[in-house]
């Protein structure tokens, strides 16, 4: 069976970009279509459809990283804060940010409905979110964006929830800042395949 070459290239070219600008190669409508496509077509454990997304653009995008910076300023030693500030500024310099959530009400209902797997549903929920994250990451890169995946939750959870009136049942899992790349990642290093894959014919 031959795998579609375009798909292989898309997966191979997905990288982490820290140098991004506030330019976009596509319309905001096309961004919305990517999120809609991902929500409709990405699998979820028990078909839970528990993933929720929030797209922050323009002033909303910048406000997210200003919130993050203020929260970090309270806990990072002053001597080390300049490096932290530079990193957050690099995210704020982008075009937008996608927030990935998991609806805890759905997770809890599944725990009640299938008590045998109760302890697994939070894990499966994170795996569901990860599939959505990866799908969007690949699609953004195919559109010409550079993106990275960040995890400033739960530090920013409450402030973000209050600022954008996010449903309290939604748990923040990750943040994905994106924009037009202004620099490209270094060559990726790989561990030996023999240490990572075992095949038993």
N, C-alpha and C positions, 0 to 999 in steps of 0.2 A: 504494500500500500504506500503510495506516495503522498506525503504531507504537503499541503499548500505552501509553496515557497514564500509567498507574501506573509503568511502567518509566522513562519519560522523567522523571517527577517524582523518582523515586528517584535517578537519575543526577545530576539537576540539584541536588538538595539535599545531596549529599555534600560536606562541608566539613572543614577542619582545625580541631579543637577543642583548645585548650590549657587551658581552665578546665573541669575535670571533678571529680566527686565519687565517693565509694566506694559509691554507691547503684546499684541495677540495676532496670530496669523489667521484667525477665524472669527466669525461673529459670535456674540453671546448666545444667540439662538442655537448655533451649532454645538456650543458647550452644553446647553440644556439638553439637546438631543442625545449627546453622549451619556449623560447621567441617566436619562430616561431609558436608553437602550440597555445600559448596565443593570439597572434595577429590574428590568423586565426579563433579562436573559441570563443573569448570573445565578448559579444554583445556590440553594441554602439547605441547611440540615432540616429534615422532615418537611421540606418545602415551607419553612417557617416564614420566609420573606421578612426577616426581622431587621434587615439593614435599612438605615435611614441616612439621608445625605442633606447637607446644607452647603450651598454655593455662595461664597462671599466674594463680591467684586467691588472695585473702586474704594470708596471710603470705608465700607464694611470690612473689606480685606485688610486695609491698613489698621483699622481699629483693633482687629483681632491680635495683631502682632504688637500693637502698643499695649494692650492688656497683658499680653504675655511678658513683655519687657518689664512692666511695672511689678508683676508678680515675682519675676526672677530677681529683680533689684532688691527685694526684701530678704532673699535667702542666699544670694551669691555674695561672697566676700568682696568688698570694694576693690581690692587689689586684683581680683580676677574678672571683674565685671566687664571690662572693656572688650575682652574676647567674646563673652556671651552676647554683649550688645551688638557687636559686628555680625555675629551669626544671625541674630533675630532681624537685624536691618537687612540682611541679604534675603530673607523670606519676605519681608515687607516690601522690598523693591520689586516683587513680582506682580503679576497681573491679577491673580486671585488665589483663593484657598478653598479647598473642598474639605468639609468636616464629615467624618465617618462616625455614625452612631449605630448602636444596636438597641432595639426596643425591648426593654426589660420586662414589660408586661407580657409580651409574647413568650419570652424565655421562661418566665414564671408559670405561665399557663401550660406550657409543654412539660415542665417539671411536675406539675400537678396531674397532668393527663397520663404521663408515662413515668411513673415514680421509679421504676427499675433503673432508668437512665438519668435520674435527677441530677447527679453530680456531673454528668457529661454535658448537659445542655449549655452551661456558660462557656465551656471549652469549644463546643461546636459553634456557638454564636460567634466567638472570635475567629474561628476558621471561616465562617460565612463572610464576616467582614473582610478578612484577608483576601478572599477571592474577589470581592468587589473592589478592593484597593488595587489589586494587581491588574484587573481588567481595565479600570479607569486609567491607571498609570501607563499601560501600553497604548491605549487609545489616545491619550493626551500626546504622547511622544509621536505617534503616527500623524497627528495633526500639526506637529511642528513645535510643540511646547517642550520645555524641560521641567521636570518635577522632582520632588523628594517627599519622603514620608517622615513625619515628625510625631513626637509623642510628649506633648506638654500637659496632657491630662494625667492625673486629676487636678493638677495645680490650677488650671484655668477654668475648670468645669462650671463652677458656680457663677463666675463673672460672665462667661459666654452664655449660659442659660438665661441670665437676667437681661443681658444686652439684646439678645435676639428672640427672647420669649420662646425658648426651646422647651418642648414637652419634657417635664421632669422624669418621665419614664424612659427617655432616650439617654443612653450612656455613651459618652464620648470615648471613642476608641483611638482615633488618629486624626492628624491634620496633614493635608497635602498642598503645600504652596506650589504654584506653577507660574511660568511666564516664558517669554521668548528667551532662549539661552544666549548668554553673552560670553560664555566660556564652556569648554567641553571637558568632561571627566577624563582622568588619566586612564591608561590602559588597565583593564581589569585582570587581576591575577586569579588563577584557578587552582584549587587543590586537585590532586590526582584523582581521576575517575575511579580507579581501582579501589581507592579508599572510601568511596562514596556510594558505589553501586555493586550489588552482588546479584549475579544471574545464575540460576540453577536450571539448566536445560533438562 
